[in-house]
Amino acid sequence: MSTTEQASSSSSSSPIVVTTWPFIKATRNAFAKMMTPGATCLDAVEVGCRTCEDEQCDASVGWGSHPAEDGETTLDALIIDGRTMSVGAVANLHRIKNAIGVARAVSQYSTHSLLVGESATKFAIEMGFKEEDLHSNGSIETWNKWKNGNCQPNFRRNVQPDPTTSCGPYTPKPQCDKEFSSHGQLPYGEHDTIGMVSLDSNGNMAAGGSTNGLQFKIPGRVSDTALIGSGAYVDNDVGGACATGDGDVMQRFVPSYHAVQLMRQGVAPDEACLDAIKRIAKFNPNFTGAVLALDKNGRYGAACHGMDSFPYSVMKQGWIDPEVLQIPCLKP
């Protein structure tokens, strides 16, 4: 029996938190918050993601790393309430460190679901969030090295001058080259978005995630993390899922929603994740990513592609610390 199948066959009605990657502190803090009297599964997801934003988990969450082409770090986040289907999200958020908090504020203090860019920053400031510089010495050094190296790598195509040898400004080529579906495998550390799903003792569920996106992304790019159904999805009646990886590819297939809908039909969490992954791989055989799911009965499982393995964290009632499970991935 595979690790995924063992995990998926685990069943409990007790509170549980599952998190992408071995983000143990974030998982522990989320679970501890959920067990605090008066706290909810939604509070747990916010606290867990905020922990990674503060800790700058693997340099892929939070401020101070992964600068865009213009040298600025921006943040994306999403939070979903599985009881009410209330959603809050922000994308391309500038100069605010607590992206997941702003995402929750969108759901609490507006009738919108997603705010983006400088307007999202303005909203955050109105809601009392502190405006701060998201640069670090490391991000400035990384960006300067990239700029001095002819802006390699980057995410441009079908432009001139040649983006594989030159920096911009770019203009469109008269004729586009053949389409391609993915920029290939991302190095470890380029896809370590925190995604989280929680289930509390009342049977309520929440999901969400936070990221600073791809390093050297084109300014204005929106990750899958900020998009409901792609970065995460949850429904009390079924369960929840979250995704991590090559967001530009994965968001085309709304894998978190896909996994939840399969669980609605009675498919086990690991098999639901595997189906979502295979659907992406059919069109994008070189993509890198993973999907993690938790159903309303406390069963969990995951599937992945393009990496040797994918670790994820689990915390349940009675455990002293989260457990990190590792599953093998499908290969191109």
ABEGO torsion letter per residue (X at the ends): XBAAAAAAABBBABBBBBBBEBBAAAAAAAAAAAABBGBBAAAAAAAAAAAAAAAGBGGABEBGBGBBAAGBBBBBBBBBBAAAGBBBBBBGBBGBABAAAAAAAAAAABABABBBEAAAAAAAAAAGBBBBBABBAAAAAAAAAAAAAGGOBBABBGBOBBAAABBOBBBBBABBBBBBABAEBBBBGAAABBBBBBBBAAGBBBBEBBBAEBBGBBBGBBBAAABBGAABBBBAAAEBBBBBEBAAAAAAAGAAAAAAAAAAAGBBAAAAAAAAAAAAAAABAABBEBBBBBBAAGBBBBBBBGBABBBBBBBBBGBABBBBBBBBBBBX
